[in-house]
């Protein structure tokens, strides 16, 4: 007897908001992601999966991932990037329409277990070192397993931070990052918590 399912597999909503939060020392707040795509990155999340609009997603993702309350936000830019996430790709255009914001927030830093593997403030030099580790992984100098154990900057953030004027990257480096962020995961997330 064959069992059939009528449940549609959940696809990516194709939208993301990225939030750049810095402190008084100009350090960047970043989390280590709890699942694919592996890496350390500013707070980000899907917009139209559970949220009503970009502002709602921005505030909710900051609260959910690091326990802070957003007090102000300013748009930095927006546009489509073909980066893949753990969900089945959006259709008809894989990737995400990104809204990038700078924001301020208050409260005590409380990284969400499971959602993240922790959060910290990173200097410009530390962000550059993380980007260099990601690029070494893209060049094959660091294995996938080594990168997952000791990650660098999440690949799409090399582009996003470059576009925000916070990270210098050459055309070659941007192309290497693109190869990583357009590579599908070993297996897609099909529902439930990872």
Secondary structure, 3 states (H helix, E strand, C coil): CCCCCCCCCCECCCEEEEEEEECCCCCEEEEEECCCCCCEECEEEECCCCCCCHHHHHHHHHHHHHCCEEEEEEEEEEEEECCCCCEECCCCCCCEEEEEEEEEEECCCCCCECCEEEEEEECHHHHHHHHHHHHHHHCCCCCHHHHHHCCCECHHHHHHHHHCCCCCCCHHHHHHHHHHHCCCCCCCECCCCC
